[in-house]
Amino acid sequence: MPTAPDKLEKQIEALFEAKPARYTEEDRQLFRAFKDELNAGRIRSAEPDAAQPSGWRTNTWVKKGILVGFRMGAVVDMSVDSAKQPFFDKDTYPVRHFAVSDGVRIVPGGSSIRDGCYIGRDVVCMPPMFVNAGAYVGDGTMIDSHALVGSCAQIGRSCHISAASQIGGVLEPVGAMPVIVEDEVLVGGNCGVYEGTIVKRRAVLGTGTILNRSTPVYDIVRGKVYAATDTEPLIVPEEAVVVAGSRAIARGAGKDWGISLYTPVIVKYRDSKTDAKIQLEDLLR
């Protein structure tokens, strides 16, 4: 039986705040119950909240629970074959087990999904890829070769995380918003989304786009500049098509030397032509 969320939250909070000299079997049972809830998607490190300016809220206690697992765990040999492929990690975070009934397609070739994350039905995992603890991957999403979904990252339904893209993890500090990619987003090859950035639904990130708290996004369609603040993350608008661009340095030696700095640029908003270009991904599912 699933543990009641309110009771689980109180127990995790208590275990996080008062680190015991030695973890008991009861503590480990609590953590296993916590992981079961993460694996089932019943609890998340962040979830939609219309009352928040960003549309999301961080569930700090969930991130605390993930950290408890690292504190509690001991490094053990988890190798299937120690001679050919050694594998040493915390015993609290083994590779997650799946059954055919889970409806997840994991193509052979070196992929790894850590226990303590939600993987929805019809998710496609192309090798080699990696999903870290605390992540949430919605139904029908494709995670392509050499892609990374970091700790606590939240990926929506029917997204395509293209080859060699990195969705950064944000586990600490516990109150920080993780990276969020909403439904039907296409993240192009070699992209990087970091530091709690939120990519709203149906946005498209062109190849090589990097998004983080330090670099504003210039919207040449609407004449706006989107940037993170002390209290809010960088937010990419719905259906924005973002590409890697540059911005000339306007003064000083940088201007004299003709130097430009990288900046992401919104060049259009999604339309029928955009949809036609990215439709081919459905044939691979």
C-alpha positions, 0 to 999 in steps of 0.5 A: 500500500502506498504511504500517505503523502502527508505522513511520508513528508513528515517522516522524511523531514524528520530524518533529514533534519536529525541525521542519526548516528546510524541508520536503522532498518526502519529508516531504510524501509521509509526510504524504500517507500519514498522511492516507490512513490517517486518511481510511481510518479505520485510524488515529484521534486517539482509540480505544476502550480498555477498560483506561482508566477512560473507555473511551478513549485518546488517540493523541497521535502522530496529533494530532502528525501533524495539527499537522505538516500545518498547519506544513508547509502553505502558504496557496494559492488553492483556489477553484473560482471566485475571484470568486464563492466565494474559498477560501484554505487550507493546501495540505495540507488541501484539501476531501476528495474522495469517490466514489459508491462511498464510500457517503456522501450529501452534499446540495448547499448549502455543506457542507465536509469537510476532508481527513484525516478518516474518514467512514463508509458511509451517513453523511448530510451536510445542508447546510451542515455542516462536518467538520474534519481528524482527525475520525471519523464512524461509519457511518450517522450524520447530520450535520444543517444548520449542525452542526459536527464539530470537529478530532479529534472522534470520532462513533460509528455511527448518531448524529444530530448535529442542526441547529446543534449543535457537537461541539467540536474538541480538537487542542491540547494533543496529549495532551488527549482529544478530544470523543467521542460514542459509537454511537446518540447523539442530539445535539439541535438547538443543543447544544454538546459541548466540552473532551473530554467523552465522551457514552456510547452511546445517550444523548440530549441535549435541545435546547440542552444544553451539556456541558463540563469546567466544568459538572457534570451532575446525575442526578436519577434515580440521585442522582449528580453527574458532573463532570470531574476533573484527569485525567478528562473529563466522562462522560455515562452510557449511555442518559442523557437530558440536558436543559438545566436550572438550579441556584439560587445558594444564598448571597450576592448571587446568592441575594438576587437570585434568580439560577440558573446553567445546568446539564445534568440527567439526567431519565430513561434511555432507554426505548421512549417515547424510542426512538419519539420519535427513530425518525423520523430513520431515514426520512431516511437 
